[in-house]
Amino acid sequence: MKLKEFIIKFNKLKADWFICTTRKGPTGIGHCLETALGIEENNIALPDLHNAELKAHRAKSNNLITLFTFNNKAWKMPPLEAVKKYGSLDKDGRIGLYYTMSLRPNSKGLFLEVNKKELSVRHISGEIIATWQLNDLAERFKQKIPAMIFVSAFTEERAGKEYFNFYRAQFMKDTSPELLSNQFKEENIVVDLRLHDKGTMARNHGTGFRVYEDKLPKLFKNIKEL
């Protein structure tokens, strides 16, 4: 699908006012949008928009969504040592670091610190657990989401079914270390540590970088209304 075709179809969709969901649950909005635009599920890259990702958003939703995972050379402390020193029991009875990190220290004294160049997980004692260069995070973000079409919808329920009014579409691309630094400071982006003790090593499921859905536009330098 080319941009001109998308705009034509989206304007028609806006004129249709509220349309009934095609699927129940959280994924209903995305499936409904793709169906209305004639896009096959799991085939939503738009080639002339540098493989833009199509994202449908309920206007009042502030759910956390994963942007990417990234661990490359980040750990300053051996992961297994960090798990044993700062971990807690997970739901399966294992010692693990399954924490959503923010600027405020958690119950184990771990917190995020961010400046213009780096993001790090630290302990209140001053010990550094892991560090990411913001340049690397910006590049990882651009690799994962080179561009996005962010479609917003009002919702209402009728007779137990959800209806969507797709009223706005924005084309967004490019980020920067400075933007990401500001969003970490605003706590619009959080970091999920996801590893546990597996005996002789730490099993790491990938550090997740997640954003509140309604804050997604704040991560991009260039935004165009469609």
C-alpha positions as CSV (number, residue, x, y, z in Angstrom):
1,M,0.0,0.0,0.0
2,K,1.3,3.4,-1.0
3,L,0.8,6.6,1.1
4,K,-1.7,8.1,-1.2
5,E,-3.8,5.0,-1.2
6,F,-3.6,4.8,2.6
7,I,-4.8,8.4,2.9
8,I,-7.8,7.8,0.6
9,K,-8.8,4.7,2.5
10,F,-8.3,6.3,5.9
11,N,-10.4,9.4,5.0
12,K,-13.2,7.1,3.9
13,L,-12.8,5.2,7.2
14,K,-13.1,8.5,9.2
15,A,-16.3,9.3,7.3
16,D,-17.8,5.9,8.2
17,W,-17.9,7.1,11.9
18,F,-18.1,4.2,14.3
19,I,-17.5,0.7,13.0
20,C,-17.9,-2.6,14.9
21,T,-14.9,-4.6,16.0
22,T,-13.9,-7.6,14.0
23,R,-12.3,-9.3,17.1
24,K,-12.8,-9.2,20.8
25,G,-10.1,-8.2,23.2
26,P,-7.1,-5.9,23.2
27,T,-6.0,-6.8,19.6
28,G,-9.5,-6.0,18.2
29,I,-8.6,-2.4,17.3
30,G,-5.6,-3.4,15.2
31,H,-7.5,-6.2,13.5
32,C,-10.5,-3.9,12.8
33,L,-8.2,-1.2,11.3
34,E,-6.3,-3.7,9.1
35,T,-9.6,-5.3,7.9
36,A,-11.1,-1.9,7.1
37,L,-8.0,-0.9,5.1
38,G,-7.8,-4.2,3.3
39,I,-4.5,-5.1,4.8
40,E,-3.7,-8.7,5.5
41,E,-2.9,-9.5,9.1
42,N,0.9,-9.7,9.8
43,N,1.6,-8.0,6.5
44,I,1.4,-4.4,7.4
45,A,4.7,-2.9,6.3
46,L,4.2,0.0,3.9
47,P,7.3,0.0,1.5
48,D,7.2,3.6,0.3
49,L,7.2,4.7,4.0
50,H,10.4,2.8,4.8
51,N,8.5,-0.2,6.2
52,A,6.4,1.9,8.6
53,E,4.7,0.0,11.3
54,L,1.0,0.5,11.6
55,K,-0.2,1.0,15.1
56,A,-3.8,1.5,16.2
57,H,-4.4,3.2,19.5
58,R,-7.5,3.6,21.7
59,A,-7.6,7.3,22.6
60,K,-7.8,6.9,26.4
61,S,-5.4,3.9,26.6
62,N,-2.1,4.2,28.4
63,N,-1.0,0.6,28.3
64,L,2.7,-0.3,28.2
65,I,3.9,-1.7,24.9
66,T,7.4,-3.1,24.1
67,L,9.5,-1.1,21.7
68,F,12.5,-3.5,21.6
69,T,14.8,-5.7,23.7
70,F,18.5,-4.9,24.0
71,N,21.3,-6.3,26.2
72,N,24.4,-5.9,24.0
73,K,27.4,-5.5,26.3
74,A,25.3,-3.7,28.9
75,W,26.0,-5.6,32.0
76,K,28.8,-4.2,34.2
77,M,28.1,-6.7,37.0
78,P,28.0,-10.4,36.0
79,P,24.3,-11.1,35.6
80,L,24.3,-14.2,37.9
81,E,26.0,-12.1,40.6
82,A,23.4,-9.4,40.2
83,V,20.6,-12.0,40.4
84,K,22.0,-13.5,43.6
85,K,22.7,-10.1,45.2
86,Y,19.5,-8.2,44.3
87,G,17.0,-10.8,43.1
88,S,13.8,-11.9,44.7
89,L,11.6,-15.0,44.4
90,D,9.5,-15.1,41.2
91,K,6.2,-16.9,40.7
92,D,8.0,-20.1,40.0
93,G,10.1,-20.0,43.1
94,R,13.3,-19.0,41.4
95,I,15.5,-16.1,42.4
96,G,15.2,-13.5,39.6
97,L,15.5,-9.9,38.6
98,Y,12.0,-9.4,37.2
99,Y,11.6,-5.7,37.8
100,T,10.1,-2.8,35.9
101,M,12.7,-0.1,36.5
102,S,12.1,3.6,36.9
103,L,14.0,6.6,38.5
104,R,12.7,5.7,41.9
105,P,14.5,2.9,43.8
106,N,12.6,-0.3,44.1
107,S,12.4,-2.5,47.2
108,K,15.9,-3.9,46.4
109,G,17.4,-0.4,46.1
110,L,17.7,-0.6,42.3
111,F,16.8,2.4,40.1
112,L,17.4,4.0,36.7
113,E,19.8,6.9,36.2
114,V,19.9,8.8,32.9
115,N,22.0,11.6,31.5
116,K,22.7,13.0,28.0
117,K,24.7,10.0,27.0
118,E,23.9,7.0,29.1
119,L,21.1,5.1,30.8
120,S,22.1,2.8,33.7
121,V,20.6,0.5,36.4
122,R,22.2,1.3,39.7
123,H,21.9,0.4,43.3
124,I,21.5,3.1,46.0
125,S,25.0,2.0,47.3
126,G,26.4,3.4,44.1
127,E,27.0,0.1,42.4
128,I,26.4,0.1,38.7
129,I,24.5,-3.0,37.4
130,A,24.2,-2.3,33.7
131,T,24.7,0.6,31.3
132,W,23.4,1.4,27.8
133,Q,24.6,4.2,25.6
134,L,21.7,6.3,24.4
135,N,23.2,6.4,20.9
136,D,22.9,2.6,20.8
137,L,19.4,2.6,22.1
138,A,18.4,5.2,19.5
139,E,19.9,3.1,16.7
140,R,18.2,0.0,18.0
141,F,14.9,1.8,18.1
142,K,15.3,3.0,14.5
143,Q,16.2,-0.5,13.4
144,K,13.1,-1.9,15.1
145,I,10.7,0.9,14.2
146,P,12.1,3.0,11.3
147,A,8.7,4.8,11.0
148,M,5.2,4.4,12.3
149,I,1.7,5.3,11.2
150,F,-0.1,6.0,14.5
151,V,-3.9,5.8,14.2
152,S,-6.1,6.9,17.1
153,A,-9.7,5.9,17.7
154,F,-12.5,6.8,20.0
155,T,-14.3,3.8,21.3
156,E,-17.7,3.0,22.7
157,E,-19.6,-0.2,23.6
158,R,-22.9,-1.2,22.2
159,A,-24.8,-4.3,23.2
160,G,-21.5,-5.8,24.5
161,K,-19.5,-5.1,21.4
162,E,-16.8,-2.5,20.9
163,Y,-17.0,0.2,18.2
164,F,-14.2,2.3,16.8
165,N,-14.2,5.8,15.4
166,F,-10.8,6.2,13.7
167,Y,-10.3,9.9,13.7
168,R,-6.6,10.6,13.4
169,A,-3.5,9.2,11.6
170,Q,0.0,10.5,12.1
171,F,3.2,9.5,10.2
172,M,6.1,9.5,12.6
173,K,9.8,8.8,12.1
174,D,13.3,9.4,13.5
175,T,14.4,9.6,17.1
176,S,17.5,10.8,18.9
177,P,19.5,10.1,22.0
178,E,18.3,13.5,23.4
179,L,14.6,12.6,22.9
180,L,15.0,9.2,24.5
181,S,16.9,10.8,27.5
182,N,14.1,13.2,28.0
183,Q,11.5,10.4,27.9
184,F,13.4,8.3,30.4
185,K,13.5,11.3,32.7
186,E,9.7,11.8,32.2
187,E,9.3,8.1,33.0
188,N,7.3,7.6,29.7
189,I,9.8,4.8,28.9
190,V,10.5,2.1,31.5
191,V,13.0,-0.8,31.5
192,D,12.0,-4.4,32.3
193,L,14.8,-6.6,33.7
194,R,13.9,-10.2,32.9
195,L,16.5,-12.8,34.2
196,H,16.7,-15.5,36.8
197,D,19.2,-17.9,38.4
198,K,19.7,-21.1,36.4
199,G,22.4,-22.6,38.6
200,T,25.7,-21.9,36.8
201,M,24.4,-19.0,34.8
202,A,21.7,-16.4,34.6
203,R,18.9,-17.0,32.1
204,N,18.2,-13.6,30.5
205,H,15.0,-13.2,28.5
206,G,16.1,-9.8,27.2
207,T,15.9,-6.4,28.8
208,G,12.7,-4.9,27.5
209,F,12.3,-1.2,26.8
210,R,8.6,-0.3,27.0
211,V,6.6,2.9,26.5
212,Y,3.2,4.0,27.5
213,E,1.1,3.8,24.4
214,D,-0.3,7.3,24.5
215,K,3.3,8.7,24.8
216,L,4.5,7.1,21.6
217,P,4.5,10.3,19.5
218,K,6.9,11.9,22.1
219,L,9.6,9.5,20.9
220,F,9.8,10.8,17.3
221,K,11.4,13.9,15.9
222,N,9.3,14.2,12.7
223,I,5.5,13.9,12.9
224,K,3.1,14.6,10.0
225,E,-0.7,14.6,10.1
226,L,-2.2,12.4,7.4
